[in-house]
Amino acid sequence: MDVNANTSNTGMNVVNTEQKPSYLSRINSFILQSKRVWQVLRKPSSEEFKATAKVAALGILAMGAIGFLISDIIKILFK
């Protein structure tokens, strides 16, 4: 069976003849997508920024606490 062959719903093998896009077209596509994102961007309000910072800080603290607890448990078990 061909590596590029796909089986459709009818059970028939369909050969995939699509070629990869060239590097130039991939770069061009990336630039167009980046422009689209850049046009939608906006500066967050101070409330949004504070909420995001709080959530990030809580996540970092939680991960640190979990890591600390795991290291303590390992120290106790393998003492």
DRENPA-3360 file (N, C-alpha, C; in nm, 2 decimals, always signed):
BEGIN
1 = MDVNANTS = +0.08/-0.12/+0.00/+0.00/+0.00/+0.00/+0.09/+0.12/+0.00 ~ +0.05/+0.22/-0.08/+0.13/+0.35/-0.09/+0.12/+0.42/+0.05 ~ +0.24/+0.48/+0.08/+0.24/+0.56/+0.21/+0.15/+0.67/+0.21 ~ +0.13/+0.74/+0.10/+0.04/+0.85/+0.09/-0.11/+0.82/+0.06 ~ -0.14/+0.69/+0.06/-0.28/+0.65/+0.03/-0.37/+0.67/+0.15 ~ -0.48/+0.72/+0.13/-0.58/+0.73/+0.23/-0.70/+0.65/+0.20 ~ -0.78/+0.60/+0.29/-0.90/+0.52/+0.27/-1.02/+0.61/+0.29 ~ -1.10/+0.63/+0.19/-1.22/+0.72/+0.20/-1.33/+0.63/+0.27;
9 = NTGMNVVN = -1.45/+0.70/+0.28/-1.56/+0.63/+0.34/-1.61/+0.52/+0.26 ~ -1.58/+0.52/+0.13/-1.63/+0.42/+0.04/-1.54/+0.29/+0.04 ~ -1.43/+0.30/+0.11/-1.34/+0.19/+0.12/-1.23/+0.19/+0.01 ~ -1.24/+0.28/-0.08/-1.15/+0.29/-0.20/-1.02/+0.37/-0.15 ~ -0.91/+0.33/-0.21/-0.78/+0.40/-0.18/-0.77/+0.52/-0.26 ~ -0.74/+0.63/-0.20/-0.72/+0.76/-0.27/-0.58/+0.80/-0.25 ~ -0.51/+0.83/-0.36/-0.37/+0.86/-0.34/-0.36/+1.01/-0.32 ~ -0.29/+1.06/-0.22/-0.27/+1.20/-0.19/-0.16/+1.25/-0.28;
17 = TEQKPSYL = -0.19/+1.34/-0.38/-0.09/+1.39/-0.47/-0.06/+1.54/-0.44 ~ -0.11/+1.59/-0.32/-0.08/+1.73/-0.28/+0.07/+1.74/-0.25 ~ +0.13/+1.85/-0.29/+0.27/+1.87/-0.26/+0.28/+1.97/-0.15 ~ +0.39/+1.97/-0.07/+0.41/+2.06/+0.03/+0.43/+2.20/-0.03 ~ +0.37/+2.31/+0.04/+0.40/+2.44/-0.01/+0.54/+2.48/+0.00 ~ +0.59/+2.56/-0.09/+0.73/+2.60/-0.09/+0.76/+2.69/+0.03 ~ +0.89/+2.70/+0.06/+0.93/+2.79/+0.17/+0.88/+2.93/+0.15 ~ +0.89/+2.98/+0.03/+0.85/+3.12/+0.00/+0.70/+3.14/+0.03;
25 = SRINSFIL = +0.62/+3.04/-0.01/+0.47/+3.06/+0.01/+0.44/+3.04/+0.16 ~ +0.52/+2.96/+0.23/+0.49/+2.94/+0.37/+0.53/+3.07/+0.45 ~ +0.64/+3.13/+0.41/+0.68/+3.26/+0.47/+0.58/+3.37/+0.44 ~ +0.53/+3.37/+0.32/+0.43/+3.47/+0.28/+0.30/+3.45/+0.36 ~ +0.26/+3.32/+0.37/+0.14/+3.29/+0.45/+0.16/+3.34/+0.60 ~ +0.28/+3.31/+0.65/+0.30/+3.35/+0.79/+0.30/+3.50/+0.81 ~ +0.35/+3.57/+0.71/+0.35/+3.72/+0.72/+0.21/+3.77/+0.71 ~ +0.12/+3.71/+0.62/-0.02/+3.76/+0.61/-0.09/+3.73/+0.74;
33 = QSKRVWQV = -0.07/+3.61/+0.80/-0.14/+3.58/+0.93/-0.09/+3.67/+1.04 ~ +0.04/+3.70/+1.04/+0.09/+3.79/+1.15/+0.03/+3.93/+1.13 ~ +0.01/+3.98/+1.01/-0.05/+4.11/+0.99/-0.19/+4.11/+1.04 ~ -0.26/+4.00/+1.01/-0.40/+3.99/+1.06/-0.41/+3.99/+1.21 ~ -0.32/+3.92/+1.28/-0.32/+3.92/+1.43/-0.28/+4.06/+1.48 ~ -0.18/+4.12/+1.42/-0.14/+4.25/+1.46/-0.25/+4.36/+1.45 ~ -0.34/+4.35/+1.35/-0.45/+4.44/+1.34/-0.55/+4.42/+1.44 ~ -0.56/+4.30/+1.50/-0.67/+4.28/+1.60/-0.62/+4.31/+1.74;
41 = LRKPSSEE = -0.49/+4.31/+1.76/-0.43/+4.34/+1.89/-0.47/+4.47/+1.95 ~ -0.48/+4.47/+2.08/-0.51/+4.59/+2.16/-0.44/+4.59/+2.29 ~ -0.42/+4.70/+2.35/-0.36/+4.71/+2.48/-0.46/+4.67/+2.59 ~ -0.43/+4.58/+2.68/-0.53/+4.54/+2.78/-0.55/+4.65/+2.88 ~ -0.67/+4.66/+2.93/-0.70/+4.76/+3.04/-0.62/+4.72/+3.16 ~ -0.61/+4.82/+3.25/-0.53/+4.79/+3.38/-0.60/+4.67/+3.46 ~ -0.73/+4.67/+3.45/-0.81/+4.56/+3.52/-0.77/+4.42/+3.46 ~ -0.77/+4.42/+3.33/-0.74/+4.29/+3.26/-0.60/+4.25/+3.29;
49 = FKATAKVA = -0.51/+4.35/+3.29/-0.37/+4.32/+3.32/-0.35/+4.27/+3.46 ~ -0.41/+4.33/+3.55/-0.40/+4.29/+3.69/-0.46/+4.15/+3.71 ~ -0.57/+4.12/+3.65/-0.63/+3.99/+3.66/-0.54/+3.88/+3.60 ~ -0.48/+3.91/+3.49/-0.39/+3.82/+3.43/-0.27/+3.80/+3.51 ~ -0.21/+3.90/+3.57/-0.10/+3.89/+3.65/-0.13/+3.81/+3.78 ~ -0.24/+3.83/+3.84/-0.28/+3.76/+3.96/-0.29/+3.61/+3.93 ~ -0.36/+3.57/+3.82/-0.38/+3.43/+3.78/-0.24/+3.37/+3.75 ~ -0.15/+3.44/+3.68/-0.02/+3.39/+3.65/+0.06/+3.37/+3.78;
57 = ALGILAMG = +0.05/+3.46/+3.87/+0.12/+3.45/+4.00/+0.07/+3.33/+4.08 ~ -0.06/+3.32/+4.09/-0.12/+3.20/+4.16/-0.07/+3.07/+4.10 ~ -0.07/+3.07/+3.97/-0.02/+2.94/+3.90/+0.12/+2.91/+3.93 ~ +0.21/+3.01/+3.93/+0.35/+2.99/+3.97/+0.36/+2.95/+4.11 ~ +0.29/+3.01/+4.20/+0.29/+2.97/+4.34/+0.24/+2.83/+4.36 ~ +0.14/+2.79/+4.29/+0.08/+2.66/+4.31/+0.19/+2.55/+4.26 ~ +0.25/+2.58/+4.14/+0.35/+2.49/+4.09/+0.47/+2.48/+4.18 ~ +0.51/+2.59/+4.24/+0.62/+2.59/+4.34/+0.58/+2.51/+4.46;
65 = AIGFLISD = +0.46/+2.52/+4.51/+0.42/+2.45/+4.63/+0.41/+2.30/+4.60 ~ +0.36/+2.27/+4.49/+0.35/+2.12/+4.45/+0.49/+2.06/+4.44 ~ +0.58/+2.14/+4.38/+0.72/+2.09/+4.37/+0.79/+2.08/+4.50 ~ +0.76/+2.17/+4.59/+0.82/+2.17/+4.73/+0.76/+2.04/+4.80 ~ +0.63/+2.02/+4.79/+0.57/+1.91/+4.86/+0.63/+1.78/+4.81 ~ +0.64/+1.77/+4.68/+0.70/+1.64/+4.62/+0.84/+1.62/+4.66 ~ +0.92/+1.73/+4.67/+1.06/+1.71/+4.71/+1.07/+1.67/+4.86 ~ +0.98/+1.73/+4.94/+0.97/+1.69/+5.08/+0.93/+1.54/+5.10;
73 = IIKILFK = +0.83/+1.50/+5.02/+0.79/+1.36/+5.03/+0.90/+1.27/+4.99 ~ +0.97/+1.30/+4.88/+1.08/+1.22/+4.84/+1.19/+1.21/+4.95 ~ +1.22/+1.33/+5.01/+1.32/+1.33/+5.11/+1.28/+1.24/+5.23 ~ +1.15/+1.24/+5.27/+1.10/+1.16/+5.38/+1.11/+1.02/+5.35 ~ +1.06/+0.98/+5.23/+1.06/+0.84/+5.19/+1.19/+0.78/+5.17 ~ +1.29/+0.85/+5.12/+1.42/+0.79/+5.09/+1.53/+0.84/+5.19 ~ +1.49/+0.87/+5.31/+1.59/+0.92/+5.41/+1.67/+0.81/+5.46;
% end
